[in-house]
Amino acid sequence: MKDKVFVTGYAKLPQGITASEMYHVICLGLLVERDTGIIVDAECSLVTSLAKRVFHDLVVNKDIKKINDIEKEFCRVYYGSAKKALISSLRTCHEKYIQI
């Protein structure tokens, strides 16, 4: 694990969706290769396993330094109610990685 870092991001979820009734905030965790910025694993607190899998597949093997590319692909594919919260959380993870 010496060559990896774990970063997290949180954002408030919109009211009225299932996830906000359960969690109130979205939580993301990304395991990132320290030197390359490649996301090797990802998890989020969405409710359904499909939504979690879609998020995972959209970010794993992507370069966190290229956050704009990740966001574009995310916006192209993801049309769930938590989209803005997920993007905000991803940007927080990106900022934390850049600080490292």
N, C-alpha and C positions, 0 to 999 in steps of 0.2 A: 504493500500500500504506500510505500515511500514515494512512488512516482505519480500518485493520484491525490486529488483534493476533493472534499465533499462540500458543496455549497447548497444553501437553501434559499427559497424565496417564498414570501407570503403576500397575499392580497385579499381584500374583502370581496366576497361573492355577492352577486346581485340577489336581492330578496325575491322569494317566491320560487326558487328552484330547489330541488331536492337536496343538493349538496349544501346549500346555505342553511337549510333546516337542520341538517346534521352537524355541520362544522363551522358555519359563519365565515370562515376564511378558507382559501385554497392554500395548500402547502405543497411545495415542490422540493424534491431533493435530487441533485445531480452529482454523479461521480464522474470526475473529469481528469483526464491525463494532464498532469501539471505542466509539462513542457509543450505539448502540442495543442491543448485546448479541446481535444476530441472528447465528447461525452460518451462514456462507456456504459453508463447505466442511468436510469431515471425512474422516478416514482412520483406520483401525485395523489392527492386526497379526493379525487373525483369518486363518485358513488359506484358507477357501473364498471364492471371489469372490462367491457369493450372500450369505454371512454379512456380508462387508464392505459389500455393497450395501444389505442390510437395515439395518445400523447407520447407514450414510450417510443413507438415506432417513428414518430415525427422528429424526435430529438436525438435519439441514440445514433452514434456514428457521425454526428454533425460537429462542426467546429464552433464552440461557444463564442469564439472571437468574431465569428461571422453572424452575429445576432440578427442583423437585418435580413439575411438569407433565410434563417430559421423562421423568423416572424412571417416573411412572405409565404413560405411553404405552409406554415401553420394556418395563415389566413385563407390560403387556397383550399385547404382540406377541411378544417375544423369549423363547424357551424353550430356548436353547442352554446348554451347560454353563458357558460363560464369563460368564453373566449377572451374577453378583455382582462379578466382576473389572471388567467393563465399567461397571457402575454406580459402583463405587469410583473408577475412572479418570475418569468423567464428573464426579463430585463434586470431584475434584482440579482438573480443568480449570475448574470453576465457581469454586472458591476462588481460583485464580490470577487469573481474570478480575476477581473482586471486588477483589483487591488492587491491580489496575491502576487 
